């Protein structure tokens, strides 16, 4: 199907309606858990529990329904209802990055017995129509590369693949530290390392993905202002640099988290990243607490062998896709 031929101004099917946080949050939590049971990590399971707890809490639901940014719940989107049962869902999540509004389509789920009937397509089309009504802001989604049916659907609807990224998981393993081939020196990150570190971070975590990641480069830079910001932040940060014969190879940042896994941010060039990983991860395994899991988001196809040798497991590979409003120019919406 040609993306330009998709009509975004057709009336909604009778089974489709906007998400209502008060009556839909609990059934949507059950639906998301059912549909993504095989891919939910510890943070995903925590998110499901939080949705259920909020659904059973009247005051918290009232706060969420009022649109408070203090409540991290899906507040917008659409559901597909049959016989008074929610059988399909799509969450439409607004993000704000550098004074720009970005929409993320997430939690697209349809009960197995209702699939292949066009429900996911109708939900996605409704979301695009809603974004168009709000002014055609950047619209992104992430889809597991193994979900070939969903990948095909989104491509047919006009989404364009921009990148693939792997979510890596590990935990500190002191016994693995001595096995890594460490050929460079590891030391505390210095102020002089920031310029190349920032460049590598921009390459490895471009703005296209950074808005959706808990990466705040303002907290990582040297200087008094950043130190004060870290002091008021609820995140602890440690940074180490790897160098060989006086040449900087890479910088690893550890960032604490209230979720299941602490975050690692790797800044290194493609030329030196494997050697940097071996040295920096050896240091991290020896330094960090073994009871905390670690998460690393990294471009697909980069340093995979080095990361596996450093104890990481590829949890999943996500395709990042966006809807190119400027190029597609879909038809204008009719007035409601």
ZAMARGU-4260 file (C-alpha; in steps of 0.2 Angstrom, whole numbers, plus 5000, padded with zeros to 4 digits):
<rodrens>
0) 5000/5000/5000 | 5006/5017/4996 | 5008/5028/5011 | 5001/5043/5003 | 4985/5034/4999
5) 4981/5031/5018 | 4966/5042/5022 | 4968/5049/5040 | 4951/5058/5040 | 4939/5043/5039
10) 4927/5041/5054 | 4933/5029/5068 | 4926/5011/5068 | 4912/5009/5080 | 4923/4998/5091
15) 4937/5011/5093 | 4937/5024/5106 | 4950/5035/5115 | 4958/5028/5130 | 4950/5032/5147
20) 4963/5031/5161 | 4949/5028/5174 | 4941/5013/5166 | 4954/5006/5154 | 4970/5007/5164
25) 4968/4990/5172 | 4962/4980/5157 | 4976/4988/5147 | 4989/4982/5160 | 4982/4965/5158
30) 4982/4966/5139 | 5000/4972/5138 | 5006/4959/5150 | 4997/4945/5140 | 5004/4951/5123
35) 5022/4955/5128 | 5024/4941/5141 | 5039/4934/5132 | 5049/4950/5130 | 5045/4960/5147
40) 5061/4963/5157 | 5061/4967/5175 | 5058/4986/5172 | 5043/4981/5161 | 5035/4970/5174
45) 5038/4984/5187 | 5028/4996/5175 | 5014/4984/5173 | 5013/4983/5192 | 5013/5002/5194
50) 4999/5003/5181 | 4988/4990/5191 | 4992/4999/5208 | 4987/5016/5200 | 4971/5008/5193
55) 4966/5003/5211 | 4970/5020/5218 | 4956/5032/5216 | 4966/5048/5221 | 4981/5043/5210
60) 4969/5040/5195 | 4961/5057/5198 | 4979/5065/5198 | 4983/5055/5182 | 4967/5060/5173
65) 4970/5078/5177 | 4986/5076/5167 | 4999/5078/5180 | 5017/5076/5174 | 5021/5068/5191
70) 5012/5052/5187 | 5021/5041/5174 | 5006/5032/5166 | 4999/5031/5149 | 4986/5045/5148
75) 4982/5045/5130 | 4979/5033/5115 | 4965/5022/5109 | 4957/5005/5113 | 4947/4993/5103
80) 4932/4986/5112 | 4921/4971/5109 | 4908/4964/5120 | 4913/4977/5133 | 4931/4969/5133
85) 4946/4979/5129 | 4955/4968/5115 | 4966/4981/5108 | 4976/4995/5114 | 4988/5009/5108
90) 4996/5022/5119 | 5001/5039/5112 | 5014/5047/5123 | 5020/5065/5122 | 5038/5069/5125
95) 5046/5086/5126 | 5064/5088/5121 | 5073/5104/5119 | 5056/5113/5118 | 5050/5101/5104
100) 5035/5090/5106 | 5038/5072/5100 | 5025/5058/5101 | 5029/5040/5104 | 5017/5026/5099
105) 5019/5012/5111 | 5010/4997/5119 | 5002/4992/5103 | 4993/4976/5108 | 4979/4965/5102
110) 4973/4949/5110 | 4979/4934/5100 | 4962/4928/5096 | 4958/4945/5088 | 4973/4947/5077
115) 4974/4948/5058 | 4958/4958/5058 | 4965/4975/5055 | 4964/4981/5073 | 4982/4986/5075
120) 4981/4996/5059 | 4965/5005/5064 | 4973/5009/5081 | 4989/5016/5072 | 4979/5026/5060
125) 4968/5034/5074 | 4985/5039/5082 | 4992/5047/5067 | 4975/5056/5064 | 4976/5063/5082
130) 4994/5068/5080 | 4989/5077/5063 | 4975/5086/5073 | 4988/5092/5085 | 4999/5099/5071
135) 5009/5085/5064 | 5023/5083/5077 | 5037/5071/5075 | 5029/5053/5078 | 5040/5038/5082
140) 5038/5020/5087 | 5049/5006/5092 | 5046/4988/5086 | 5055/4972/5090 | 5064/4966/5074
145) 5057/4949/5076 | 5039/4955/5075 | 5039/4954/5056 | 5020/4957/5055 | 5021/4973/5064
150) 5037/4979/5055 | 5028/4976/5038 | 5012/4985/5044 | 5021/5000/5050 | 5031/5001/5033
155) 5015/5000/5023 | 5007/5014/5034 | 5022/5026/5029 | 5034/5024/5044 | 5052/5024/5039
160) 5066/5014/5048 | 5079/5026/5055 | 5090/5014/5066 | 5091/4998/5075 | 5097/4997/5093
165) 5101/4983/5105 | 5096/4983/5124 | 5110/4974/5132 | 5109/4967/5150 | 5122/4961/5163
170) 5126/4962/5181 | 5143/4966/5189 | 5154/4950/5189 | 5170/4951/5199 | 5175/4934/5193
175) 5174/4940/5175 | 5185/4955/5177 | 5201/4945/5177 | 5196/4936/5161 | 5195/4951/5150
180) 5209/4956/5139 | 5214/4973/5147 | 5227/4982/5137 | 5224/5000/5142 | 5224/5010/5158
185) 5208/5015/5166 | 5207/5031/5177 | 5194/5043/5182 | 5187/5054/5168 | 5196/5071/5167
190) 5189/5087/5161 | 5200/5086/5145 | 5191/5070/5141 | 5174/5079/5139 | 5176/5086/5121
195) 5179/5069/5113 | 5167/5060/5125 | 5153/5072/5120 | 5157/5069/5101 | 5156/5050/5104
200) 5140/5051/5114 | 5132/5061/5100 | 5137/5048/5088 | 5131/5033/5099 | 5116/5042/5106
205) 5110/5054/5092 | 5096/5066/5096 | 5084/5055/5086 | 5085/5043/5101 | 5091/5053/5116
210) 5074/5061/5119 | 5067/5044/5124 | 5083/5038/5134 | 5087/5044/5152 | 5103/5052/5146
215) 5106/5070/5152 | 5123/5075/5145 | 5122/5091/5156 | 5125/5080/5171 | 5140/5072/5163
220) 5150/5087/5158 | 5164/5094/5170 | 5163/5110/5179 | 5155/5118/5194 | 5137/5120/5186
225) 5136/5101/5182 | 5142/5096/5199 | 5129/5107/5207 | 5116/5099/5195 | 5122/5082/5200
230) 5120/5087/5218 | 5102/5091/5216 | 5099/5076/5205 | 5092/5059/5212 | 5105/5050/5201
235) 5123/5045/5206 | 5135/5046/5192 | 5153/5039/5190 | 5164/5040/5175 | 5180/5031/5170
240) 5191/5034/5155 | 5202/5021/5146 | 5218/5026/5137 | 5233/5017/5129 | 5250/5026/5127
245) 5242/5042/5132 | 5228/5041/5119 | 5210/5041/5125 | 5200/5026/5119 | 5183/5029/5127
250) 5173/5034/5142 | 5161/5024/5152 | 5147/5032/5163 | 5138/5023/5176 | 5121/5031/5182
255) 5111/5024/5196 | 5092/5021/5193 | 5077/5018/5204 | 5072/5004/5192 | 5079/4986/5191
260) 5094/4991/5181 | 5107/5004/5183 | 5112/5013/5166 | 5129/5012/5157 | 5133/5025/5143
265) 5147/5021/5132 | 5157/5034/5123 | 5169/5027/5111 | 5173/5028/5092 | 5170/5013/5081
270) 5189/5011/5079 | 5193/5009/5097 | 5177/5003/5105 | 5181/4985/5107 | 5197/4988/5117
275) 5188/5002/5127 | 5174/4989/5131 | 5187/4976/5137 | 5196/4988/5149 | 5181/4999/5155
280) 5170/4984/5158 | 5183/4975/5168 | 5185/4990/5179 | 5166/4991/5181 | 5164/4973/5185
285) 5176/4975/5199 | 5169/4992/5205 | 5150/4991/5205 | 5139/4982/5217 | 5135/4964/5211
290) 5117/4965/5217 | 5112/4978/5204 | 5109/4974/5186 | 5116/4985/5172 | 5108/4990/5156
295) 5117/4997/5140 | 5108/5004/5125 | 5120/5003/5109 | 5118/5003/5090 | 5115/4986/5083
300) 5129/4978/5074 | 5142/4987/5084 | 5155/4978/5096 | 5144/4963/5098 | 5157/4951/5101
305) 5166/4962/5114 | 5150/4965/5123 | 5146/4947/5124 | 5164/4943/5130 | 5161/4957/5144
310) 5146/4947/5150 | 5132/4956/5141 | 5117/4947/5134 | 5107/4955/5120 | 5089/4957/5128
315) 5081/4963/5112 | 5084/4973/5096 | 5072/4987/5093 | 5069/4996/5076 | 5066/5014/5078
320) 5054/5021/5065 | 5046/5038/5062 | 5032/5045/5052 | 5038/5057/5039 | 5024/5070/5039
325) 5034/5083/5029 | 5037/5071/5015 | 5020/5061/5015 | 5009/5076/5017 | 4993/5066/5021
330) 4976/5074/5018 | 4970/5087/5031 | 4957/5082/5044 | 4939/5087/5043 | 4933/5097/5057
335) 4925/5087/5071
</rodrens>
